[in-house]
Amino acid sequence: MADSGTAGAQRRAWLSAALLSVALLVIPLLVWLLLPRPGPVMPARREPAAALLLPPQPELTAPREVEAPPAPPPPPAPPPREVTAASVGPVRGVVLDPEGHPSAGAVVSCREPPGASANADGEGRFELPAEADGCTATAAQPPYGDAEPTRVTAGRDNVLRLLAAGSIAGEVVDPSGRPVEAYLLAIESFTPAGSGANSNVNGRARKVSDPGGAFRWDALAPGRYVLTASSAGRPPARSRPVDVEAGRGAQRVRIVLPQGATLRGRVVDAASRAPVVEAQVELDSATSSGANAISLALTDGNGDYELEGVPASGPFSVRVRHQQYMAKIVSGLDARGAQSTRVDVELRQLDDGGAREELTGIGAMLSLSSGRVIIAGVVEGGPAASAGLMAGDVIARIDGRPTTDLELTDCIQRLRGPAGTVVTVGVEREGRTLDVTIRRDVVVR
C-alpha cells in the first residue's frame, strides 16, 4: 500500500508540473490573442547620412586598375551649308546715273571674286550669278565715273550709283603766249578715281579750232588726266597732271606748243643704194595716245624726204617704212635746238625670215601698270634679254632718273639710241633694285 501511495504521489507531481508548463505556454498565447496587435516593426534601412541631403554619389572604393569605357562620341556637327544657285539665287540690282535715272548698258563687275560681270538692261537692271553673293561690285559707263565699290548680296535690290562727270577747260599757246588756233587735243594718260573698272579712255582725241586757242572737254570721268596737244609744224606737248572731281570742272589748264624743227634726209636700198620712192617717214612713239598732228612725209623720186614738226631738242625717233622693205625705227635723234637736222636711212628688203622691223635699242617692250613702267616682254637674243631682264620687271630708273617723273613715251625714247651706246637701267624684282648697264644694239623682230 505504501508503494502504491508513493506512485500516486509521483504521478500527481508530474501532472502538476505538466499543467504548469501548459499554463506558461497558454497564458502568453491568450494575452497575444486578446490584446491589440501593433503593426509590424521592420528593421530600419541604413542609409548614408549624406543620402538624405544630396543626390546619390558614387561609392568610394579602393582604387583598382580597370579599363575605362570610352566616352560616347559627340553628336556629329551638321554639314556646312552649300551655297548654290538653288539655295541663294542670283544677285540682282539696278545701276543709276548721277541724276538717279536708270543707266542702260552699264557694266557691273565684281572685284572679289573676279570674273563675275553683267550688263545692265534697258531699265538699268542687272543680274549676277549666285557665286557673286557678298562680292564687292562696281559699275562703269562712260562718261560717268565708276560707282563706289559696294557689297552686293542676294535677296535684296542692290543699287549702284555712277559718279557725276567733270570737265577740263584751258588753252593752247605758243612759247610767246599767242594762241594756237587749230590743234589736235588728246588724252595722253588717265588714272581713274576709285576702282577704275572699264574706264580706259586713253587715246581719245578731238580737233579744236578756236581763235583764242581755248578748249573745253566735258563728260570726263573723275580721275587724273594728262592731255597732249599737237599742231602742224609743232611737236606734241603735254599738260601738267589735271585732277577732275565728280561734277566739277578743272580750269585754266595751259599747254605750250614749242616750235618744231625739220628733219631731212634720203632713204635708199641697203644693198643697191638705189633710192626708195614713196617711203613713209613719221614720228614714232611721240605720244602714248598715238594722236599726233604732224603729217608723215613721203620720199620723192630721189628718195629725199622732209619731215616738219619734229622736236627741236631731246631724243626722238622716226619710223620709215615701205611695203617692199622691212620697217626701220631710227632712234636717238636730236636736233639740239637747231631749226633742222639730217638723217639718211637704209632699208633692207623683206625676205622669208619673217622679220618685219628693225630698230636700235635694248629690245624690250614697255607698258604701264598702276603707274609703274613694266617690261611687257623682251626680244629673244636682244640686249635686254642678254642682260637678264625679263617680263614683269619694273623699270624704276633710266640713267639715274626716276621713271615716276617720266611719261611712258619718254622712257621709250631714253631706252632707244644708236647702236654701241650704253644705258643704265634700275630694275626692281622681288623687292630688290639692281642697276644694269646695257649696250644698245640693232634688234630685229
JOCORMO-V864188 format. One record per helix or strand. SS is the DSSP state (~ for helix, > for strand). FROM is the first residue (numbers start at 1). LEN is the number of residues. Records with the same first field share a line. If there is no record, write none. Layout:
SS: FROM-LEN + FROM-LEN
This chain:
~: 2-33 + 49-4 + 130-3 + 383-4 + 403-3 + 408-8
>: 91-6 + 102-1 + 107-6 + 117-3 + 125-4 + 136-5 + 145-1 + 150-2 + 158-4 + 163-1 + 166-9 + 179-1 + 182-11 + 205-5 + 214-7 + 223-9 + 234-5 + 242-3 + 249-9 + 261-9 + 275-1 + 280-5 + 297-2 + 304-7 + 316-6 + 325-1 + 327-7 + 340-3 + 345-3 + 349-1 + 357-5 + 364-6 + 372-7 + 394-5 + 401-2 + 422-8 + 432-8 + 441-4
